[in-house]
Amino acid sequence: MMTTLKKHFVYQADYQHWANDALFAAVDALDEAARQGNQGMMFENIHKTLNHILVATRNWMTRLKGDSQDTGREELYVADWKELKNALRHEFREAQRWLESQPESFFEEPVDYIDAQGQPRQIWVRDALTHVMTHAAHLRGQVTSVIVRLGAPPPEMDYLFYKREMEKSLENLRSSNKP
């Protein structure tokens, strides 16, 4: 069975949600001081790094939707840990729903945007979405390195584990629907 770009990115958004939850469970083993303490990360600490995933995803989804780019750039900071987790959950679920509503042709279109230096740019939708998904995975990897060093359990976030869990869930659903 051939997977379309649309299906691929819908699954990727679902995976991002799943992987975030796996990471959140591990980060929850740390106290606020550990989450907020300067760990020498690109975005200083665990909380700010996860907040950046939210901001970057929101910025790119705004661009892809063709909404105004005047709002939402890096100013967004969700200070409360529980609110940040919920905002990230919502962001990827909303992205998944929105991607599901797009026609197949959307994923082959270019999108114009203004980069962080204020320069006009253009990128293919498929490349922008690949960036969103790999950027989030990259930053979750950085967070994982720090939380394990701080004593939190290492989260299992590999895509193959996600696929296995989804296949198992589908099999359970099928077997529960048999007469």
C-alpha positions as a Python dict, from the first residue, in 0.01 Angstrom:
ca = {
    (1, 'M'): (0, 0, 0),
    (2, 'M'): (140, 335, -105),
    (3, 'T'): (128, 616, 148),
    (4, 'T'): (56, 962, 15),
    (5, 'L'): (231, 1272, 142),
    (6, 'K'): (-92, 1369, 312),
    (7, 'K'): (-117, 1042, 503),
    (8, 'H'): (253, 1057, 586),
    (9, 'F'): (227, 1398, 749),
    (10, 'V'): (-99, 1316, 927),
    (11, 'Y'): (77, 1013, 1078),
    (12, 'Q'): (380, 1226, 1160),
    (13, 'A'): (164, 1475, 1352),
    (14, 'D'): (12, 1185, 1545),
    (15, 'Y'): (361, 1050, 1615),
    (16, 'Q'): (471, 1391, 1745),
    (17, 'H'): (179, 1389, 1989),
    (18, 'W'): (267, 1036, 2102),
    (19, 'A'): (640, 1110, 2139),
    (20, 'N'): (568, 1429, 2332),
    (21, 'D'): (355, 1234, 2578),
    (22, 'A'): (633, 978, 2624),
    (23, 'L'): (878, 1260, 2693),
    (24, 'F'): (637, 1441, 2927),
    (25, 'A'): (601, 1128, 3140),
    (26, 'A'): (978, 1118, 3187),
    (27, 'V'): (1014, 1493, 3245),
    (28, 'D'): (740, 1472, 3509),
    (29, 'A'): (989, 1276, 3723),
    (30, 'L'): (1187, 1599, 3764),
    (31, 'D'): (1101, 1891, 3986),
    (32, 'E'): (1042, 2246, 3868),
    (33, 'A'): (1396, 2353, 3953),
    (34, 'A'): (1539, 2083, 3727),
    (35, 'R'): (1301, 2172, 3442),
    (36, 'Q'): (1375, 2543, 3471),
    (37, 'G'): (1745, 2529, 3565),
    (38, 'N'): (2007, 2631, 3312),
    (39, 'Q'): (2134, 2309, 3159),
    (40, 'G'): (2351, 2472, 2892),
    (41, 'M'): (2100, 2389, 2620),
    (42, 'M'): (2045, 2598, 2308),
    (43, 'F'): (1728, 2736, 2469),
    (44, 'E'): (1883, 2727, 2817),
    (45, 'N'): (1664, 2467, 2987),
    (46, 'I'): (1416, 2185, 2942),
    (47, 'H'): (1108, 2403, 2975),
    (48, 'K'): (1226, 2667, 2728),
    (49, 'T'): (1333, 2401, 2480),
    (50, 'L'): (990, 2240, 2488),
    (51, 'N'): (833, 2585, 2466),
    (52, 'H'): (1039, 2642, 2150),
    (53, 'I'): (887, 2328, 1994),
    (54, 'L'): (546, 2486, 2057),
    (55, 'V'): (647, 2823, 1913),
    (56, 'A'): (822, 2682, 1606),
    (57, 'T'): (532, 2447, 1530),
    (58, 'R'): (279, 2726, 1573),
    (59, 'N'): (481, 2962, 1353),
    (60, 'W'): (509, 2708, 1073),
    (61, 'M'): (142, 2606, 1094),
    (62, 'T'): (50, 2976, 1075),
    (63, 'R'): (259, 3008, 760),
    (64, 'L'): (112, 2694, 606),
    (65, 'K'): (-242, 2809, 679),
    (66, 'G'): (-170, 3143, 516),
    (67, 'D'): (-260, 3331, 835),
    (68, 'S'): (-95, 3658, 934),
    (69, 'Q'): (267, 3613, 1038),
    (70, 'D'): (259, 3929, 1249),
    (71, 'T'): (153, 3737, 1560),
    (72, 'G'): (284, 3433, 1741),
    (73, 'R'): (657, 3463, 1672),
    (74, 'E'): (888, 3377, 1964),
    (75, 'E'): (693, 3604, 2204),
    (76, 'L'): (480, 3312, 2321),
    (77, 'Y'): (605, 3172, 2647),
    (78, 'V'): (397, 2928, 2848),
    (79, 'A'): (544, 2944, 3197),
    (80, 'D'): (332, 2676, 3366),
    (81, 'W'): (453, 2318, 3303),
    (82, 'K'): (104, 2165, 3287),
    (83, 'E'): (-18, 2439, 3052),
    (84, 'L'): (287, 2392, 2827),
    (85, 'K'): (225, 2018, 2802),
    (86, 'N'): (-140, 2078, 2717),
    (87, 'A'): (-52, 2348, 2462),
    (88, 'L'): (190, 2110, 2287),
    (89, 'R'): (-68, 1832, 2289),
    (90, 'H'): (-328, 2064, 2143),
    (91, 'E'): (-88, 2206, 1883),
    (92, 'F'): (-3, 1870, 1729),
    (93, 'R'): (-362, 1741, 1745),
    (94, 'E'): (-481, 2061, 1577),
    (95, 'A'): (-207, 2026, 1315),
    (96, 'Q'): (-315, 1667, 1254),
    (97, 'R'): (-681, 1764, 1210),
    (98, 'W'): (-592, 2053, 981),
    (99, 'L'): (-359, 1838, 768),
    (100, 'E'): (-635, 1578, 735),
    (101, 'S'): (-862, 1848, 590),
    (102, 'Q'): (-616, 1951, 317),
    (103, 'P'): (-637, 1820, -39),
    (104, 'E'): (-356, 1592, -160),
    (105, 'S'): (-235, 1869, -391),
    (106, 'F'): (-162, 2098, -94),
    (107, 'F'): (146, 1896, -1),
    (108, 'E'): (301, 1965, -344),
    (109, 'E'): (254, 2343, -326),
    (110, 'P'): (505, 2614, -240),
    (111, 'V'): (446, 2843, 58),
    (112, 'D'): (580, 3197, 92),
    (113, 'Y'): (697, 3314, 432),
    (114, 'I'): (911, 3571, 606),
    (115, 'D'): (1215, 3420, 778),
    (116, 'A'): (1348, 3514, 1123),
    (117, 'Q'): (1567, 3783, 967),
    (118, 'G'): (1267, 3942, 794),
    (119, 'Q'): (1357, 3812, 448),
    (120, 'P'): (1092, 3677, 209),
    (121, 'R'): (1140, 3307, 136),
    (122, 'Q'): (962, 3020, -32),
    (123, 'I'): (961, 2650, 57),
    (124, 'W'): (758, 2349, -51),
    (125, 'V'): (485, 2251, 195),
    (126, 'R'): (631, 1899, 220),
    (127, 'D'): (972, 2043, 314),
    (128, 'A'): (823, 2281, 571),
    (129, 'L'): (633, 1993, 732),
    (130, 'T'): (943, 1774, 729),
    (131, 'H'): (1124, 2056, 909),
    (132, 'V'): (848, 2087, 1172),
    (133, 'M'): (853, 1715, 1246),
    (134, 'T'): (1231, 1668, 1248),
    (135, 'H'): (1288, 1989, 1445),
    (136, 'A'): (1057, 1863, 1722),
    (137, 'A'): (1227, 1522, 1724),
    (138, 'H'): (1572, 1685, 1734),
    (139, 'L'): (1481, 1902, 2033),
    (140, 'R'): (1314, 1611, 2216),
    (141, 'G'): (1645, 1427, 2176),
    (142, 'Q'): (1831, 1715, 2338),
    (143, 'V'): (1582, 1722, 2625),
    (144, 'T'): (1616, 1346, 2667),
    (145, 'S'): (1992, 1372, 2707),
    (146, 'V'): (1951, 1630, 2981),
    (147, 'I'): (1671, 1457, 3173),
    (148, 'V'): (1855, 1126, 3179),
    (149, 'R'): (2164, 1304, 3312),
    (150, 'L'): (1938, 1455, 3582),
    (151, 'G'): (1808, 1110, 3682),
    (152, 'A'): (1477, 1086, 3493),
    (153, 'P'): (1393, 761, 3316),
    (154, 'P'): (1484, 751, 2946),
    (155, 'P'): (1164, 780, 2740),
    (156, 'E'): (1110, 541, 2450),
    (157, 'M'): (1016, 768, 2161),
    (158, 'D'): (1137, 578, 1853),
    (159, 'Y'): (902, 594, 1559),
    (160, 'L'): (909, 213, 1530),
    (161, 'F'): (773, 184, 1886),
    (162, 'Y'): (496, 426, 1793),
    (163, 'K'): (410, 214, 1486),
    (164, 'R'): (407, -105, 1692),
    (165, 'E'): (183, 53, 1955),
    (166, 'M'): (-57, 180, 1688),
    (167, 'E'): (-65, -161, 1517),
    (168, 'K'): (-135, -329, 1850),
    (169, 'S'): (-414, -81, 1922),
    (170, 'L'): (-570, -143, 1581),
    (171, 'E'): (-547, -519, 1629),
    (172, 'N'): (-713, -490, 1971),
    (173, 'L'): (-986, -275, 1820),
    (174, 'R'): (-1044, -526, 1538),
    (175, 'S'): (-1056, -823, 1776),
    (176, 'S'): (-1297, -644, 2012),
    (177, 'N'): (-1534, -577, 1719),
    (178, 'K'): (-1550, -941, 1611),
    (179, 'P'): (-1878, -1119, 1686),
}
